[in-house]
Amino acid sequence: MKILVINAGSSSLKYQLIDMADEQVIAKGNCERIGIDGKISHKTASGVSLEKETAIPTHKEAFMAVVEMLTTGEGKVIDSVKEISAVGHRVLHGSEVYKTSTLVTDKVIEDVLAFKELGPLHNPPQAVAMKACQEVFGKGTPMVAIFDTSFHQTMPRKAYMFGIPYEYYEKYSIRRYGFHGTSHRYITARYGELHGGLEGTRIITCHLGNGSSISAVKDGKCVDTTMGLTPLDGFIMGTRSGGIDPSVVTYIMNKEGLTPDQMADILNKKSGFLGISGVSSDCRDVDAAAKAGNDRAKLAFEMLNYQIKKFIGSYAAAMGGVDAVIFTGGIGENNAEVRAQVCADMEFLGIKIDPEKNSQRGELKISADGAKTEVWVIPTNEELLIARDTRDIIS
């Protein structure tokens, strides 16, 4: 069985074709600049790497370009799209309606589009991509929607409700939803495989990248998470502010004469690492600037490490302890210094890492011998989880 995994944005369409017999990626690529001019990059497991500029006015043409790459020329890996058993789509927001992954129907596509106010940057293009996929592959090829919010649907009300008038929850479904659920669920399941099960475990999963979130997971189920109604909440990220005093928003708007959309743009696209350091939104650039003596870049890292440390402490309190802390994502997997700073002075929670182990890469336990709380680095694989869900649902 071969599953095509799709992660669509407004101007991009990333894909992976996975053979579920051995869960290996046969080919992967990305359609970029959709609606502008168009470019597709394509790599195969055999080592073929191709780039091609081609007109991609809409997502439909993007899927047609993907099919062409997969079935023809040097990058060919299958003879026909009929070899693709199903397509799995990553979807940002499922509101309170979709608590698990689900088979895509016309109603599901309509709902994903209807949730655009909750996910304005992601849901509309993802709905468009699902419709385009239907047109290119035909309705005979089943599709499955995997929602970033579904893993967090097990949170209790006390964790997901905000302290605002209850009527706004009833009228507009305003609550904490959480994101990166596909990643948090993958590394939770992987830890369960390594640990011998999840029953009785209290783990804290830290997905750290350009966008970051932390989840408290008890017995394999999410009980709290840092992101909220949107991916803006939580702690400092590449360009996002993370959680701030709400009065800061209205204060700046009044002082600067800003509209809600302008203020949202500042908080989502001009804050975080970029806003504090003034250097870049990329952790690697900020890290280099900090080591070169840039004080604001150093401050950005200090804020990141401090805020992560606070969430780990609060989630340990919420769960009555912690058995494991897991790092994943671009920063979580690759920045040993962030892991070291976050875990420093955390012996009171049983957290102590081995510097030598922490300097290594890959999937490994980095906690010191004898430490009460395990600390792991587990590379995430959201595409594989999407493929597994897709396989299970169509089966």
Disulfide bonds with the S-S distance in Angstrom:
none
